[in-house]
Amino acid sequence: MNSEAPEKDPREQAARLRELLAIPERQRTDAQWDEIIDIEINLGPKKPSGGQPPRQDTGDGRRQQAKRPGNKPSVPGKHLRKHRP
């Protein structure tokens, strides 16, 4: 792992990433691939430190949990059944 990457300015890391990505894939060394991966990890989105999904305020004092993609909203008391066509 490259020990310099976390200490650098994000703009410098982005410039270095562009330089590395300009090299054709077939010509990149293993060290260059490792550096690309390290920079992408450092520049990527950061995970919230709480470990829980973010919550949103609904405006009336209650807090609503953020919706997760792919989850369908559940309707209390209703069971959805799948029928054959």
Residue, then its C-alpha position, 0 to 999 in steps of 0.5 A: m500500500n502506498s503510504e504517501a496517498p493519505e497525506k496528499d491533497p485530494r487535488e494532487q491525488a486526483a491529478r495523479l489518478r488521471e496520470l495513471l489512468a492515461i496509461p493503457e491498461r496492458q502497459r500498467t505495472d502491478a505497482q501502478w495498479d496498486e496506486i490506482i486502487d489506493i487513490e480511488i479508495n482515498l478519494g471515494p465516498k466516506k462511510p458515516s462513522g455511526g454505523q447506522p443509516p442517516r436519518q431525516d427529520t420530517g419537520d414535525g419533530r419525528r425522525q424518519q429513517a432514510k429509504r434504502p434502495g430496493n426495499k419496498p415500503s410495507v403496508p401494516g396488516k397487508h400480506l402481499r401474495k404472488h399469484r400465478p398468471 
